[in-house]
Amino acid sequence: MQLRHRPASLWIAGCTAFALLAFSHTASVGQAQRTTAYSTSDLSNVRSSVECVSEPGNPLYQMCTYHNIIVYGLDVIYISDVPVELPKFDVTWLAIDDSYKLMHVKVMSPAELGLGPDVQVEQINQAAFWFFGTADNYGHCLGEYAPSLHNLICKLLGLCTYDPAADLRIFRLNQAHIPGENPFPAAINEAWKCFTPSPVLHLGHAAYDKKAFLVSNGVAGIGAECRAFLWCDANFGRRPLSLDVMKSFQHRLGQCIGWDDSALVPRDPMRVVIFDRKLESRRAILNIAGVQNAICVRYPAAEVNTVYAEDMSFKQQALAAASASILILIHGASLANFLFLPKGSVGIHIVGDPGYIALHQWIRDFARDLPQKPTVLEMTNEAPWRMHVVPTAILQDGIYQNLDHQQQRDFWTLKTCPAEPQEAADKCRHVWLVKQLNLDLDVAQLMGFIERGVDIVQSFKPPAAVQYDSLQGSPSLFGVAGAAGIQAAGGEATVGKARSMLQPTEDGRMSTRPLAHVQKGSGNLRAHKQRLMRAQRSRR
């Protein structure tokens, strides 16, 4: 057999009342066909085939379409009368073990299949196989997996728009989940309905012990273009998704939840939306009442809305962000709601640990990939005493318990991480001072960012109609202020080495004027990126 490879709950406090894209197919899908039940004896004549779209020079960066494959238990099975070597390709951009990173398909003859007579076979016309590395995280699911999954089914199956009756099933490839549990939060399960009305299927789930699936057209693979922090850029041989794809993804979500993805920023009244968290969720704004009061005193005609995503559906989160002139949040999963910011809006991204300004890079990459190009202002807390670390989980952590007395004392009093051992340094930087942190914001510092944001919104001029043909798109400049600067033009972003102040130009766009002092800690991001690249190269 020859394989064909082709190149190429909402709490509000207010100061006042309140194109379908055409992509070529790599497989003929035919008319939509609903699922049908078969007996195992009907599989005797089934034979599989596969075809792939390859990235020249890197065979692991492929997207492939399988025809007539079987899914049973933890296995995806390719039926063939003769031995075949199936293509190897990535199903996740994460630098993890190949047992998870690569698509694994078993080759079997019809005689080897061995499904018992009590096994029910359900036929599925179209399916997507996907690896969800952090399935419980709203930000990664909506901001990374969802647009990349959209890219896959749009290009290989032609499913580029929202269809409430879509003939599509999604298989979760992860084999490390707890049987019987749904790993997705409720808001993400709601978001998947923008792809398919059917629930996600989990390989090896106990509910399918006596069930197999015959998939007529199953697609898998990341390919050379994806949407993810760091992994989908040139350092790893990939590219961000084109603006065309991102625009069609946003339009899919808009059709699904009733969001206008072409809306412009509201200015009368000005709306400030704060995504806060409950104390038990961590990364809460401890002085939220003082923050709201300061905004209301400075801008009495503005609407100030504080929302808590833990109590909100996917649609409620999206529409809250879409109503914003200025969106404020501490770094966390709610960053994905930048997807819904209107044109001309401003997002203020807050990082609590002054030693980890590399976190700002996540929102830079995300804003770079969004067609509406929101302006991002980066605010970094500069006073360690404002960082309120929740001790419960840390004190029980064996890594913390192995630190010496001075290291533990420095962590609690100075909010500094140990240099050694590396395991403790990484856990401290990425978890203890991020995920176990509540923050007392410097209100004066925040108001400076809000005043800049108001100036940007008020000076915004609606752009002429723009056609995005590639990442080069129409030129734009991100003005970013705070602990790091970014300049972006034509979809390419570089990390600035000086702080910048936003200045409106005559045509209404934002340019940046560097301040006198040099950014602190600029090597932090480079070192982080180099560690990721070493891990990736070691896998090759």
N, C-alpha and C positions, 0 to 999 in steps of 0.2 A: 504494500500500500504506500502511495506516495503522498507526502504531506505538501500542501501548497502554502508557500510563504510569500507574502507580498511586501515589497519595500514600502519603503516609505510610510398669687393674690395680690392685689394691687392696692397700695396705700398712696393717696395723693395729697400733697400739701401744696397749695397754690397761693401766690401773692394776689392773683385775681382769679375769677371764675374761668373757669377753663373752656423680535421678528423671527418669526419662524426661520431658522437657518437651514440651508441645504447642505448636507454632507453626503459624500459618496458612501455606499454600503460595501463592506467586504464580504457580506453573505446575503443571499436572497432569503428574506424572512417570510414573505408571503402574507396572506391574510391572517388577521388575529384569530387565534383558536383557543377557546377556553379549556381548562384542565379536564381530562378524561381519565376514568379508571380503567385499568387493564389487569388481566391476570398474568402471572409469570410466564405462562405458556405462550403468550403473545410476543415475547421478546426473542424468540428463536431466530427471527430474520433481521433483528436489529444489528446494524453495523455503524460504527462511528467514523467521523472525519473531523479535520480541524484545518483552519486557515488563519494566518496571522498577518498583522501589519507591523513591520519591523522598523526600528530606528537604525539607519546605516551606521555600522561600526560598533553597535552595542546590542547584541541579541537579547540581553536580559530586559531591555526596555521595549516590550512588545505588548500589543493588545490582540487577543486571539478569540476566535469564534469556534466553539465545538458544536458539532451536530450529532444528535442521537447518543447522548451519554447518559449513564445511569448514576444516580446519587442514592447511596444506601449506607446508613450508619455514618461513620466518619469518612467514608470513601467516595471519591468521584471516579467513576469507572469508564474506561474507553474500551469498546467492544471491537475486537479485530480477530480475524482468522489467522493472521500471521504476526510475528513480533514486529513492533514498530518503535521507533525512538521519538517520543513526543517533545515538542519544544519546551525549553526551560525559560521561564520569565518571571519577573517580580510581580507579586500581588500586593506588596506594600513598599513604601519608600523607607521604612524604618530599618536601621542597621541592626538587625537581630539575626538569630540563627536561621540558616537556610531551611530548616524544617518548617518554619513559619513564613519566611520571606518569599519562597518560590511557590509557584502553583504545582501541586502534586496530584497527578492523575494516574491511577493504576490501569495497566493494559491487561485485559482478560479476553479469553475466547468465550463464545457462548456457553460451552460446556463447563467452563471454570466459574461462571457467574454464580451458580448454586443458590439461587433464591428459593426458599421453601414455598410450598403451595399455600401457606397461610399468609404470605407477604402480599399486600395489596400494592399495585403499581399505579401511580398517578402520572399522567402525561402533562408536561408543562411545555408550552410553546416557546416562551422566551424567558430567560433567566440571566441574572448577573451574579457572579461569584466575587465576594469582596472580603478583605481582611480588615477588621475594625480593631486597631491596636489599643485604643483607649475608648471603648464603647460607652463608658459611663460619663464621658465628658462632653457636655453640650458644645463647648467651643471647638474641640477637635472634630466632632461629628459634623456639625453644621458648617464650620469654616474651612474644613479640609476634606473630609471624606465625601460629603455631599456634593460639592462641585466637581470633584474628581470622578465620582461615580456617574454624575450627569454626563461628563465628557465621554466616558466609556459607552454608556447606552445610547447616547446621541450619535456618536460616530459609527458604532458597529451595528446598532439596531434601528437607528433612525428615530428613536424616542426622544425628541428634543423639546417637547412642550408638555405641559400638564394635561393629563387625561384622567378624570376621576374613575374611569373604568379600564385603566391601562392593563393590558395583558402581559404582566411582568411579575416575576417572583425574584426576590433577593435572597441568596444563600450567604450566610456568615461563615467564613472559612475557619475562623479561630477554633482551635481544638482545646483550649485551656479554660473554657467557661464552665460554670457549675451547672450540671444537668438539671433541667427543670426551672432554671431561673432566667428571667429576661434581663440582659445586661444593660439595656438602654433605659435612660430616664424617660418619664412620660412625655416630656416636651419633644424628645428626639423621636420617639415612636410616632408622635403626631407629624413630625417633619417628614418621616419616610412615606407618609400617605400622599405627599406631593410627588412621589415616584410611582407608587403602586398602592391600590386599596388593600392588598393582601399583606399579612404580617410577615416579618423577616423569618426565614427558616434557618435553624441552627444545625449544622452538621453534628450528628451524634446525639441529638436531643432525645430524651427518653420517650417523648410522645410519638416518635417515628420508629419505634422498635420493630413494628410489623408493617413498615411502609417503605417503599422505594419510589424514586421519581425518575421518569424518563424525560429528559430535557431535549427538546428538538433543536433549540438554538440557545447555547449558553455562552456568555461572553465573560472574559476575565483579563486582568492585566492593568498595570499602571500606564505603560507607555512612556513616551519621552516628555509629555506635558502633564502637569498635575498642579494642585494648589495645596501647598503645605509649607510651613515655616522651615526655612533652611534647605530642606531636602529637595525641593523642586526648583533649584537654580543651577547655574553653570558649574558650580563647584562639584556637583554630583552628576554632571552630564545631562541634566534635565532642564526644562524650561517651564516658567509659569504658564498657566492656561491663557489662551488668547482672550482678548477683550470680547470678541464675538461669543466665545463659549461662556464666559462669565456673565455676559448680558443675557444670553438665552437661559442660563441657570437662574438668574434673578427673575426673569420673566416667568419661568416655571413656578417659582415660589409665589410670585405676585398673583398669578392666575389661581393658585391653590388656596391662598388665604385672603384674597381681596386687597392686596397691597399694590399701590400704584408705583411701579419701579421707575417711572419717569418724573416723579414729583420734585418740585423745587422747595428749597428751605423756607419755612415759615418765618416771617419777620414782623407781622402785626397780628397778634402779639408775638414777641420773642418767647420761645419755649426752651426751658432748661430741664432736661431729664437726667436724673441721677439713678444709676443702677447700683443700689446698695445691697448688702447681704445681712441676714440675721446673724446675731452673735455666735450661735452654735455652728454656723456654716463657715466661720472664719472670714477674713478679709472684709470685715464690716467697718463702716465709718463711725467711729465712736462718738464724735461730736456732730452728728448729722443735723441735729436741730440748730446748732450754731451756724453750720454751713448754709442751711436753708434761709435762716434769718438774715445773714449777711447779703445773700443774693437779693432777697426781697427788699431790703433797705436800699441797696444800690440801684436796683431795677424794679421799682414798685409796679410798673405796668406789665412785667413779665409773668409768665406762668412757670412755676417751679414744681415739678412732679418727681417724687421719689418712689421708685418701684422696687419690689423684692421678687426676684426671678424664681425663688423657690416655690412661690405660690402661683406662678403664672404658666399658662399654656404657651406653646410655641407661637401661636398667632398673637397672643397678648404681648409677648416680648417683642415680636417683630413690629407690631403696630405702635408700641410705646417708643421704640427707637425711631420709627419712621415719622413720628410727630415732632422730633427734636430739632431745634435750631442748634443747640449745643448739648452734647451727650457727655456725661462724666461718669467714670468708673475706675475702680482699682483693678489692676491686672487680674484676669480670671476668665472663666468660661463665657461670661456675658460679652466678651469681645466679639464673639461671632455676630452679635446684633449690629455691628458696624455695617453688615451687609445691607441693612435696611435704611441707613441714613440717606436723607434726600440730598440732591445736588446743592452745593453751596453751604452745607452744614459743617460743623466743627466737632471733633471728638477729643476730649481731654483724657489721656491715658495716664494713670497714676501708678507708679512703682514705689512700694514701701521701703525696700532695702536699698540704701544708697550704694551698696557694694555690688548690686546686681542690675546695673542699668542695661545690660544686654537684653533684658526682658522687653525693652522697647522695640527691639528688632522684630518681634512677632507682629506688632501692629503696623510697623512700617511695611513689611512684606504684604500684609493683608490689604492695607490701603492702596498699595501699588497695584494690586490685582483687581481692584474694584472699578468698574466703569464710571461711576459717578465721582470718583476721585475726591473723597472728603478730606478736608484739612485736618491733620492730626497734630495736636499740641502735647508734648511729652513733659509730664511733671514728675520729678523725683523727690521724695521726702529727703530732707537734708539733716534731720535731727533724730538720731537713734532713740532718744527718749520718747519719741512719739510712737515707736513701734511696741505694741503690746502683744507679746508672744504668749500663746496659750500653752501652759506647761504640761498638761495631762499626758498627752501622747508622747511628748519628747522625753519626759522623765522615765517612761516605761520602755524607751527605745534602747536596745542593747548597744547600738553604736554610740549613743550619748553616754551610756553608763561606762563605757570603756575609755572615755576621755579622762585626762588627769584633772585635778582640782582646779588648777589655774585656767585650763581651757574652758571648763564649765563656768567658772566665775566670769571670764571675759565674755562668754556667750550671753549670759544673763545681764551683765552690767553694761557692756559696751556694744552688744549685738554684733559681735564679730565672730567669724567662723574660724575653726582651727585650720592651720595650713596642712597639718598631717594628723592622722592618716588621710589619704585621698578619699576613701569611702566616707569618712566623717565630713570632710570639706564639701563634698558633693551633696550629701544629705542635708547638711546645714543650709547651703546656698539655695538648693532647689526645692526643699520641703519645709524645713523648720522656719525659715525667714520669709517664706512665700505662703505656704498653705496653712501654717499654724499662726498666722499673724492677723491682728486687728490694728487699725490705724487711727490715730488722733491727727486729723489733717491740720496743717498750718493754713488757717483761713485766709490770712493776708496773702500768702503765696498763691493759693488757689484763686483768689479774686483777681490777681494779676493775670492769670491765664484766662479767666472768664472775660475780663475786659478786652483782652486781645481777641478772644473768640467772637465777642459781640461786634467788634470793629470789622472782622472778616465777614461775618454774616451780613452786616449792614452795607458793606461795599461790594457784595457779590452781584455780578451782572449775569443774568441768564445767558448761557452760551447759545450760539447758533446750532442748528441740527448737526450732529457729528456722526459720521459713519466710521466705525472701527473695523479696519480690515486686518489688523495685526497688533502686536504689542506696541508698535511704534505709534499707532493711534494719533490723536491730536496732542500737541505739546502741552504739558502741564507742569507746574512747579508745586511741590509740597513745601509749605513753610512750617517748620517744626521748631518749637521753642522748648527749653528746659534743659535737662542734663545731657542731651545729645541732639545733634542736628541731622537732618536728612534733606537731600536735594534729589528730586526725581524729575526726569523729563523723558517723554516718549516711552514711559513704562519701565525705564531702567532706574534703579535706585542705588545710591552710594551713601555710606555713612559719613557725615560731615565731622570735621575735627574741631569745629568751633560752635559755640551756641549761636543761634540765629534769632533775629527779631523779624516778625512778619511786617512787610510793607506793601500796601496795595499799589499796583501800577495803574497807568491811565486806562488800560483795557480791562481792568477789574480783576486780573489775576493776582496771585500773591508771589512776591519775590522775597528773598531772604537777605538780611544784612548782618554779617557776622559781628558779634560782640568781641570785646578785647581779650577775654580770658579763654583759655583752651579747655576743651572738654576733659573732665576727669575720667579715668578708667576706660579710655577708648580701646585699650588692649584686651579688655574683658571679653568682648564679643569675638575678637580674632582668635583668642585662645580657645574659646568655646567651640568655634567653628572648626579649628584645627583638630580638636579632639574627635569631633564627629567625622571628619574626613579620614582620620587615621582608622577609626572603627570601620568605616565603609571600605577602605582599601584592604584592610585585613580580611574582609569577607571575600573579596575577589581572589 
